[in-house]
Amino acid sequence: MDCNFKLPATTYIGGKEEELTLREILKRLEKIYCGTMGIEYMYIYSDGKRDWIRQRLEKPGCMEISKDKKLLIFKRLLRATRFEAFLARKWAAEKRFGLEGCDVMIPCLKEIIDVSSNLGVESFVIGLAHRGRLNTLANVCRKPLDQIFSQFHSLDAQDLGSGDVKYHLGTFTERLNRVTNKNVRLCLVANPSHLESVNPVAQGKARSEQFYRGDLEGRKTMCILIHGDASFSGQGIVYESMHLSDLPSYTVHGIVHIVINNQIGFTTDPRFSRSSPNCTDVARVVNAPIFHVNADDPEASVHLSKICAEWRAAWRQDVVLDLVGYRRNGHNEADEPMFTQPLMYTKIRAHKPVFDIYCEKLLDEKVITKELLKQSIDEYDAILEKGFEEAKKITTIKYSDWLDSPWTGFFQSRDNSKVPCTGVDEKILCHIGYKFSSPPPPEQNFVLHKGIERILAARKQLVDDRTADWALGEALAMGSLLREGVHVRLSGEDVERGTFSHRHHVLHHQTIDKVTYCAMKCLYPDQALYSVCNSSLSEMGILGFEHGYSMTNPNALVIWETQFGDFYNTAQSIVDAFISSGEMKWVRQSGLVIMMPHGLEGQGPEHSSGRVERFLQMSDDDPDTLPDDCDDNNVPLKQLRTINWIVANCTTPANWFHIMRRQVALPFRKPLVLLTPKTGLRHPLARSNFCDMMEGTEFQRIIPDYGPASKSPNDVCKLVFCSGKVYFDLFKARAERRQECKVALVRVEQLCPFPYDLVKEQILFYRESELIWAQEEHKNQGAWFYVQPRFKTAMTPDFDEG
C-alpha cells in the first residue's frame, strides 16, 4: 500500500506529483468519486471530453471554495429555505409544492446562471414543473414578493382569462446579475400539470431566440430544464425532446438539466417506477455526462453546477445535474406521506434540513458567527413580512403580470378595426411562381431527378396559365410573406418533400450526396429566412417545440405538419394544455399553424381522419349565442379575437393562400388548425386562378354555389352544406345525376369560429330548400355535433322553431 506508483496521463489526482503511494491514490480517488458525488462519464466516446471532466474533478484543490463563495452559498440557501418556511407558516393548508429536501436547487440554479452569464450568455429560458416554482420565481427570477403572495388570495383579475394555479405560472424579467454585473433576461415558461411537457416548449423558445439574435452557436441564449426524478425516467417526452439535442434544425446547442431527485414519485417508490438503476439513465443516449450529488452537500452541489455550465459553454452539449435529496412533505403539503412510505418519512422527520447542516459546518469553520446567522435570518424574514403586508393592499391581480413571452409594441402597432386584405399583386405571384418552378441555376451543375423535372415543368405551365394547384398556392403564400420580411418555418415529418410527394421544397442532387437546392430560399435577395425542417419521428416533442418557437416573435409563420392527420394523437397533451388553452390560462397568444392531412380515402382507420371533432369540441365559442351585431361587417374580426383558435378545412389553393397570410396580417395571434387534402392535392377541381389571390381578395369563410342553382334559388330542393374533400365527391355525384339546378353545394371553409352571418345568408337565399349537412366521417365524428346547434342558432331570428 505504501509503494510508489507512476501516475498515468489519464488522471490528474497527483497535480504536479508524478508518483503517489497506492494508499494515497486510493484515498484521493475515494474522496472524489466515493463521497457525496457520483460521476458518470466513461461512456462518452471522446477522449478530450472525458479528460476535460477529469481536470475539473481530480486536480488537487479544485474543490476548494473561498470564504466569499461559502457566504454566497449560505445567503442563497438561507433565502431558499426561509421562503419555504414562510409559506408553510402563513398558508399551512395551501398547496405550494415546496422545495424542502432539495433546497440546494436554488443556489445551484443561480450558480449556473452566474457562470453562464460570465461566459457570455444573456438570455435564459427555463422549463420547470410545479415543485420549487414559487421559490424559483422569488429567488431566481426576483418576481416581486407581493405579487407572489397575492396569488394565495382569491382575487378578481383586471384582464380576461381564467388564470391558473400559482405553481404553474411563468414570468419574464430582465435584471442585473449582481455577481457578474451583467444584465440577464430570464424567462420561466408557464407549465401545466403535465410535468415534462414543458421541455420541448422551452427548447423551441430558446431556439427561436437564438435564431432572431443570429446566435448560431447558442452563446447568447441557453435553455435550462428542471425535472423530477420520477418524471425524468417515466415520461416519454423526456426522450423525445432530449434526442433533439444534436439535430440541425432543433438543437439549442446544449441544455443544462437539473433533476430534483426526491427518490419518490408521488407515492411510488423508485423500484416500482423505473427499471434503470438511476432516474437519469435516459441522458446516456446522447452521451451527456451525469453528475450525481448529495443535496445535503451544498458546496459539492454548487461546484458541480459550475462544471455543468462550463461543459455547456465548452462543448455545446447537454449535461445533467442530479440533486439526490428527499421530499420533506408529501407530494403536496396536504398529503400524508406516512400512509405509503412510513420508514422513509420517519427518517426524514428526524433528519436536519440542509440549511441547518450547512450552518453548523460554517460555524465550525468560523466562516459565519451566530450573530451573523441570526441577523441574516431576521433581515430576510423582514423582507418576506414586508411583501406579505404589501400583498394585503392588492385588491385585484393581472394575469398579464405573469406573461412569459411579452411582445413589446406588437398590439399597439396593429389596426384592430378590420381584417387586412391578404391579396397581392399579380407580378409578385408570377415572380414567385416562376422561381419556384425553375430548376437550380445552370452554374450549379445540379443533376435533377427526371420526375422532378416533369413536376417543375408542370408547375411552370400552371404559372403560365395563371392557375395554382395546392403546392403552388402554398408556395405563393409562403413566398409572398418571405418577400415582406416574415420568417416562415415549416416543420414536421417528411415536410421537405411532403408526405404525398407534392411539395418538393428541397431538391436533391442525384449523383452527389448532401447537395440540395431550395428555391424558396432564393426568391428575393433581401427576403426573410425560410426554414423547412424534416423532423424526427416525434409528434409531442416536435409540436411542443414549434409551439415554443412561435412564442418569441409574432411576426413569423410557424407551421407544424403531421404526416397524416391522426398522427397528432400522440401530441394531444400539448394541444390540450398549451395550444387550446394557453391564452385563457396564461394570456399567451400563439399564431402556430397545425396542418393535418385529412380524408377517408381507403388507407385504414388510422391514416384517415385528423379528428376535427376533437378540435371543435375544445373550441370555446357558445353554440347557443349569435355574435353581437351579426350583420356588422366587423363580425369576422370580433369572432376571431374572442375565440381560442381557428379551425378550417379549405378546398381551394386560394383559400389556403389567404388563410396563411391572414395568420400574419391579424392584429392578434390565434392558433390555426388546418385540415389539408390528400387526393385533393392534385384534384382538378382544387385549382385556383391567380385572380383569386390578387389585390382586393381575401379569405372566404364559406364558398357559395356559383353554378346554376344560384341563378334560380327558388327551384333548389336541397341546400347541402359541407366542408373539405367531401365537396368533390358531392360535386361529382350531383353532376352524374344532372341535379345542378336542384341541389346547391355550399362549402364551409372556416368551421370555427362559425360563420353564422354567411350561413344565415345562404339559408335565406335558398329559403324553400331542404337544409342538409353532409360529411364523409361517421356521425359521431367530423363536424356534425359542432355545426348542428350552430345552424339552429343561425336560423333562430328569422325562422320558426320547426
C-alpha positions, 0 to 999 in steps of 0.5 A: 500500500505504501509503494510508489506508483507512476501516475498515468496521463489519464488522471490528474489526482497527483497535480504536479506529483508524478508518483503517489503511494497506492494508499494515497491514490486510493484515498484521493480517488475515494474522496472524489468519486466515493463521497457525496458525488457520483460521476458518470462519464466513461461512456462518452466516446471522446477522449478530450471530453472525458479528460476535460471532466477529469481536470475539473474533478481530480486536480488537487484543490479544485474543490476548494471554495473561498470564504466569499463563495461559502457566504454566497452559498449560505445567503442563497440557501438561507433565502431558499429555505426561509421562503419555504418556511414562510409559506408553510407558516402563513398558508399551512393548508395551501398547496405550494409544492415546496422545495424542502429536501432539495433546497440546494436547487436554488443556489445551484440554479443561480450558480449556473446562471452566474457562470453562464452569464460570465461566459457570455450568455444573456438570455435564459429560458427555463422549463420547470414543473410545479415543485420549487416554482414559487421559490424559483420565481422569488429567488431566481427570477426576483418576481416581486414578493407581493405579487407572489403572495397575492396569488394565495388570495382569491382575487378578481383579475383586471384582464380576461382569462381564467388564470391558473394555479400559482405553481404553474405560472411563468414570468419574464424579467430582465435584471442585473446579475449582481455577481457578474454585473451583467444584465440577464433576461430570464424567462420561466415558461408557464407549465401545466400539470403535465410535468415534462411537457414543458421541455420541448416548449422551452427548447423551441423558445430558446431556439427561436431566440437564438435564431432572431439574435443570429446566435448560431452557436447558442452563446447568447441564449441557453435553455435550462430544464428542471425535472423530477426524478420520477418524471425524468425516467417515466415520461416519454417526452423526456426522450423525445425532446432530449434526442433533439439535442444534436439535430440541425434544425432543433438543437439549442446547442446544449441544455443544462438539466437539473433533476430534483431527485426526491427518490419518490414519485408521488407515492411510488417508490423508485423500484416500482417506477423505473427499471434503470438503476438511476432516474437519469439513465435516459441522458446516456443516449446522447452521451451527456455526462451525469453528475450525481450529488448529495443535496445535503452537500451544498458546496459539492452541489454548487461546484458541480453546477459550475462544471455543468455550465462550463461543459455547456459553454465548452462543448455545446452539449447537454449535461445533467445535474442530479440533486439526490435529496428527499421530499420533506412533505408529501407530494403536496403539503396536504398529503400524508406521506406516512400512509405509503412510505412510513420508514422513509418519512420517519427518517426524514422527520428526524433528519436536519434540513440542509440549511441547518447542516450547512450552518453548523459546518460554517460555524465550525469553520468560523466562516459565519458567527451566530450573530451573523446567522441570526441577523441574516435570518431576521433581515430576510424574514423582514423582507418576506413580512414586508411583501406579505403586508404589501400583498394585503393592499392588492385588491385585484391581480393581472394575469398579464403580470405573469406573461412569459413571452411579452411582445413589446409594441406588437398590439399597439402597432396593429389596426384592430378595426378590420381584417387586412386584405391578404391579396397581392399583386399579380407580378409578385405571384408570377415572380414567385411562381416562376422561381419556384418552378425553375430548376437550380441555376445552370452554374450549379451543375445540379443533376435533377431527378427526371420526375422532378423535372416533369413536376417543375415543368408542370408547375411552370405551365400552371404559372403560365396559365395563371392557375395554382394547384395546392403546392403552388398556392402554398408556395405563393403564400409562403413566398409572398410573406418571405418577400415582406420580411416574415420568417416562415418555418415549416416543420414536421415529418417528411415536410421537405418533400411532403408526405404525398410527394407534392411539395418538393421544397428541397431538391436533391442532387442525384449523383452527389450526396448532401447537395440540395437546392431550395428555391424558396430560399432564393426568391428575393435577395433581401427576403426573410429566412425560410426554414423547412425542417424534416423532423424526427419521428416525434409528434409531442416533442416536435409540436411542443417545440414549434409551439415554443418557437412561435412564442418569441416573435409574432411576426413569423409563420410557424407551421407544424405538419403531421404526416397524416392527420391522426398522427397528432394523437400522440401530441394531444397533451400539448394541444390540450394544455398549451395550444387550446388553452394557453391564452385563457390560462396564461394570456399567451397568444400563439399564431402556430399553424397545425396542418393535418392531412385529412380524408377517408380515402381507403388507407385504414382507420388510422391514416384517415381522419385528423379528428376535427371533432376533437378540435371543435369540441375544445373550441370555446365559442357558445353554440347557443349565442349569435355574435353581437351585431351579426350583420356588422361587417366587423363580425369576422374580426370580433369572432376571431379575437374572442375565440381560442383558435381557428379551425378550417378545412379549405378546398381551394389553393386560394383559400389556403393562400389567404388563410396563411397570410391572414395568420400574419396580417391579424392584429392578434395571434390565434392558433390555426388548425388546418385540415389539408387534402390528400387526393385533393392535392392534385384534384382538378377541381382544387385549382385556383386562378391567380385572380383569386389571390390578387389585390382586393381578395381575401379569405372566404369563410364559406364558398357559395354555389356559383353554378346554376342553382344560384341563378334560380334559388327558388327551384333548389330542393336541397341546400347541402352544406359541407366542408373539405374533400367531401365537396368533390365527391358531392360535386361529382355525384350531383353532376352524374345525376344532372341535379345542378339546378336542384341541389346547391353545394355550399362549402364551409371553409372556416368551421370555427369560429362559425360563420353564422352571418354567411350561413344565415345568408345562404339559408335565406337565399335558398329559403324553400330548400331542404337544409342538409349537412353532409360529411364523409366521417361517421356521425359521431365524428367530423363536424356534425355535433359542432355545426348542428346547434350552430345552424339552429342558432343561425336560423333562430331570428328569422325562422320558426322553431320547426 
